[in-house]
Amino acid sequence: MKQKKYISYLFFGVILIFGLLTFYAVNAAETPRFILFFGRFHPLLLHLPIGALIVAIFIDILGRIQKNYPKTTVRNMLGFTAFFAILTCFLGYFLSLEGGYESATLNLHLYTG
């Protein structure tokens, strides 16, 4: 039970830190270099939640077929996916602050992502 609390505190702590970094980047006169550095990890981290979601779906289907449903495993995989999907959204926003992207394409990617 204690481990679940630590994981949830870690989850909300990391999200809070990236949220505060977002407010800092928006209000700064010039985007800080470390924000742009973090933004470059968006393409790398983007595929992690996609792969985890596919694995979670595969485990879910396999568990239903074998009549041995791994509820905890699927829940943990979906939590992992949600955490890294949110983190990827922050990093994508940081990457957009770098500039050099067409406005219409960037807005479409931002709102459909």
C-alpha positions in Angstrom: 0.0 0.0 0.0 2.8 2.4 0.8 4.4 1.8 -2.6 1.2 2.9 -4.3 1.2 6.2 -2.4 4.9 6.8 -3.3 4.2 6.1 -7.0 1.2 8.5 -7.0 3.2 11.2 -5.2 6.0 10.7 -7.7 3.5 10.9 -10.6 1.9 14.1 -9.3 5.3 15.6 -8.4 6.7 15.1 -11.9 3.6 16.5 -13.5 3.6 19.5 -11.1 7.3 20.2 -12.0 6.7 20.1 -15.7 3.6 22.2 -15.3 5.6 24.8 -13.4 8.3 24.7 -16.1 5.6 25.3 -18.7 4.5 28.5 -16.9 8.1 29.6 -16.5 8.7 29.1 -20.2 5.6 30.9 -21.3 6.3 33.9 -19.1 10.0 34.2 -19.9 11.1 36.8 -22.4 13.2 34.2 -24.2 12.6 30.4 -23.9 15.3 29.0 -21.6 17.8 26.6 -23.2 17.1 23.8 -20.8 13.4 23.9 -21.7 14.4 23.6 -25.4 16.7 20.7 -24.4 13.9 18.8 -22.7 11.7 19.5 -25.8 14.1 17.5 -28.0 13.2 14.4 -26.1 9.6 14.5 -27.4 10.1 12.3 -30.4 12.0 9.8 -28.3 9.4 9.6 -25.5 6.5 9.7 -27.9 6.8 6.0 -28.8 7.0 4.7 -25.2 3.3 5.2 -24.3 2.2 3.9 -27.7 4.2 0.7 -27.2 3.0 0.3 -23.6 -0.6 0.7 -24.7 -0.2 -2.0 -27.3 1.4 -4.3 -24.7 -1.5 -3.6 -22.3 -4.1 -4.4 -24.9 -2.2 -7.6 -25.8 -2.1 -8.7 -22.1 -5.7 -7.8 -21.7 -6.8 -9.9 -24.7 -4.6 -12.8 -23.7 -5.8 -12.7 -20.1 -9.5 -12.8 -21.3 -8.8 -15.7 -23.6 -6.9 -17.7 -21.0 -9.5 -17.0 -18.3 -6.7 -15.7 -16.1 -7.2 -11.9 -16.2 -4.2 -10.0 -14.8 -6.1 -7.0 -13.5 -3.1 -5.5 -11.6 -0.8 -5.8 -14.5 -3.2 -4.1 -16.9 -3.8 -1.3 -14.4 -0.1 -0.7 -13.9 0.5 -0.7 -17.7 -2.3 1.8 -18.2 -0.9 4.0 -15.4 2.6 3.8 -17.0 1.0 4.7 -20.4 -0.9 7.7 -18.9 2.2 9.0 -17.1 4.4 9.0 -20.1 1.7 10.3 -22.4 1.2 13.3 -20.2 5.0 13.8 -20.0 5.2 13.5 -23.8 2.6 16.3 -24.1 4.7 18.6 -22.0 7.8 17.8 -24.0 6.0 18.4 -27.2 4.9 21.8 -26.0 8.5 22.6 -25.1 9.6 21.5 -28.5 7.0 23.8 -30.1 8.6 26.8 -28.3 11.7 26.3 -30.3 10.0 27.6 -33.4 10.5 26.8 -37.0 7.2 25.0 -37.5 4.3 26.2 -39.6 1.5 27.5 -37.4 -1.4 25.5 -38.9 0.5 22.3 -38.8 1.7 22.9 -35.2 -1.8 23.8 -34.0 -3.3 20.6 -35.7 -0.6 18.5 -34.1 -1.0 20.2 -30.7 -4.8 19.7 -30.5 -5.0 16.3 -32.0 -2.1 15.0 -29.9 
